Amino acid sequence: MNTMEKFDKYVMHSYGRYPLVMEKGEGRDCVDENNKQYIDFGSGIGTNSLGFCDEKWTDAVCSQVRTLQHNSNYYYTAVQADFAAALCETTGYKKVFFCNSGAEANECAIKAARKYSFDKYGKGRHTIITLENSFHGRTMATLSATGQDVFHNYFFPFLEGFVNVKANDIDDLKSKLTDGVCAVMIEYIQGEGGVNALESGFVDAVYELCAERDILVIADEVQTGVGRTGKFLAGEHYGKKADITTLAKGIAGGIPMGACLFGEKVQEVLTPGTHGSTFGGNPIACAGGNAVIERVTSEGFLDEVVKKAEHIAARLEKCGEVASISGKGLMIGIELKSKSAADIAKKALEQGLLVLTAKTKVRLLPPLTITMEEIDKGLDILIAILEG
Ligand SMILES: *Cc1c(COP(=O)(O)O)cnc(C)c1O
């Protein structure tokens, strides 16, 4: 039995996979089992922020594996302390809770927001406003939070206490900010929903209206965080810092990790016993995280991300099949005029280029370390397909 046959036989069919058995990667290139080469414009859905097997990252992770792979949260480790300090010092947040995925980071944010409100106002003020077309994860709570009907099937009953507002509709937001609301949760740029950036006037209104009512703002930066958009946090583009920000995907360079960042107001909200995770803050993941944050915050790194993004946009804008480009930094949505994004992704794969889709768009999340030469090589393939 070959690998695909084994998957077919033994792995639950919960994903639509491309016919690619990936064997190894280096930098922005990977090869399949037949030694066919691919350029990576997807970075494992934004996780391999430094590309495949970056040397310093690999050294940090392997050295941690050989020293201490796990110890639970009954004990301290220097590597977790260092990563927490680096995250707080970089972002201005006060405290971090570590977990293992984006959904878990959002679960933590939801629990913390409800507890903040319960501690201060008692029962009943538990509703969390989320946006239509959002995506917050696959657990029961984060599915309930997700503002897309396609996710609200089969698994009834979903959690109560989530209300959706139309993105960029301030009046809709105002009408739903009732006394029972404890938090508003947003993605500054909706990723899975189609790479749509929120309008700054709407973001301003969210912060203003919430501040007046002691309603918390939760920013889901699972996809946009850790340098993806050319700033460490996408909130910086809007001049905003949420009470709670969640991170995952690229945070540890391809090792499962999530983090929930807490600002002043909520820094004491999770008391001993109220939340936990066996693997949260695992030393290997933290070692990966330290390597990522050191690189992403190094002098000039994010300026380079911005330059690469501008170069990509400039080339794509000249392509006749491109209707519009959305997103920020190296989180790029490409709306097409007549072709289907799914077809483009399939053809790109055949020609040795890995891209993603989001709704009707082709989505690019290349490794932040990608070079201009690699970008051009990938774009040559993509543009030829788009114009073909
Ligand atoms: C991917 C994603 C999630 C879910 O993250 P998982 O690690 O798959 O649980 C949540 N929110 C946003 C914005 C995401 O892009």
PDBQT file of the ligand as one rigid body, heavy atoms in Angstrom, charges set to zero:
ROOT
HETATM    1  C1  LIG A 401      -6.694  28.973  11.601  1.00  0.00    +0.000 C 
HETATM    2  C2  LIG A 401      -7.497  29.901  12.412  1.00  0.00    +0.000 A 
HETATM    3  C3  LIG A 401      -8.090  29.494  13.617  1.00  0.00    +0.000 A 
HETATM    4  C4  LIG A 401      -8.051  28.070  14.098  1.00  0.00    +0.000 C 
HETATM    5  O1  LIG A 401      -6.752  27.671  14.398  1.00  0.00    +0.000 OA
HETATM    6  P1  LIG A 401      -6.448  26.097  14.662  1.00  0.00    +0.000 P 
HETATM    7  O2  LIG A 401      -4.988  26.104  15.021  1.00  0.00    +0.000 OA
HETATM    8  O3  LIG A 401      -6.757  25.382  13.398  1.00  0.00    +0.000 OA
HETATM    9  O4  LIG A 401      -7.309  25.681  15.772  1.00  0.00    +0.000 OA
HETATM   10  C5  LIG A 401      -8.774  30.436  14.363  1.00  0.00    +0.000 A 
HETATM   11  N1  LIG A 401      -8.866  31.716  13.959  1.00  0.00    +0.000 NA
HETATM   12  C6  LIG A 401      -8.297  32.150  12.806  1.00  0.00    +0.000 A 
HETATM   13  C7  LIG A 401      -8.415  33.571  12.426  1.00  0.00    +0.000 C 
HETATM   14  C8  LIG A 401      -7.609  31.254  11.992  1.00  0.00    +0.000 A 
HETATM   15  O5  LIG A 401      -7.082  31.677  10.843  1.00  0.00    +0.000 OA
ENDROOT
TORSDOF 0
